[in-house]
Amino acid sequence: MVVAGYSQQLLLIQKSKVISIVDANSYQTSDFYREGKFLSQKKLCNTDGGVLVGYNWDRDSLVVYLNNTGKITPKKYYVDSVFQKLISHKVILDRVQHTRDSVSYKTKKTEIVISGYGVFCYQNKKLLWQKKRNSFHVKVISLGSSLFSPMISNNEKFVLFETNKFNKYNLIEVELETGKESVIFKNVCNYDYSSDSKNILIVRQDKFGRSYFIYNRDVEKTMELYDLSAFWLYK
C-alpha cells in the first residue's frame, strides 16, 4: 500500500500480468526494476493476457484499458477517497487554436504557438522567447493537420518538444523563463512529466516493441523500466 506523508509520484504500471499503482519514489536502481520488487504498491488486477494501453476516470472509479490481440477492453476499479487524495491533477497545454499555418496550446498563464516561422512562448501574454524554424525543428507530421504536442511541467517552468533535424529525433526540454534547451533523450514516441516536475516518463518505440524509461532531472540520469507498460497517474 502506498504510504502517505510525503510527495507521491504515482505510476500506473504493468509488470508481467499484473497492473499496480506504484510510488516512483521507491525506485532505486535498474536491478531493482528487473527483480520486480516494488516497494509501496497497490495491486489492482491481473491483465488476462492483455497489455495496458491507457486509463481514464469515471467519477470515483479508475478505468484501465487493455489491448488483447487488437481488442481494447476496459476494466473498472473503485478507488477509495483516502487514496484519491494522493493523486495529483495535471496541468495541460490545451490546443485552443489550429489554423492552416499555426497551432496554439494554452494553460491559464502559458501559451505555446508553433507556426511556419518557429516556436513562440508567452506567459501572462508576455513574449518570453521565440525560436526560428531553421534552428529549432519541432517534429511535425503536417502543420495543417496534426502535430506532436508539447508537454508542460506541472510547475509550468519547463516544456518538452520532440524535434527533428537532419532525420535525428530528439526530446528537447526548454526552460520557459529563459528558453534554455537541453537534450533529454533520442527517438521517443511519448513523454510526460511527474506531478513534482522532477521526473520524465519516456516511451521509445523500435522494432522490438516499446521500452519505458524514467529520466530524473535533478541528477540527469535515466533508468529503464524493464518489462513494463507505464503511465503517470493523474486525476
Sequence and secondary structure as in RCSB ss.txt:
>XXXX:A:sequence
MVVAGYSQQLLLIQKSKVISIVDANSYQTSDFYREGKFLSQKKLCNTDGGVLVGYNWDRDSLVVYLNNTGKITPK
KYYVDSVFQKLISHKVILDRVQHTRDSVSYKTKKTEIVISGYGVFCYQNKKLLWQKKRNSFHVKVISLGSSLFSP
MISNNEKFVLFETNKFNKYNLIEVELETGKESVIFKNVCNYDYSSDSKNILIVRQDKFGRSYFIYNRDVEKTMEL
YDLSAFWLYK
>XXXX:A:secstr
    SS   EEEEEETTEEEEEEGGG   HHHHHHT  SSEEEEEE TT EEEEEEEETTEEEEEEEETTEEEEE
EEE  HHHHTTS      EEEEE SSEEEEE SSEEEEEETTEEEEEETTEEEEEEETTTS B EEETTTEE   
EE TTSSEEEEEEEETTEEEEEEEETTT  EEEEEES SEEEE TTSSEEEEEEEETTEEEEEEEETTTTEEEEE
TTEEEEE   
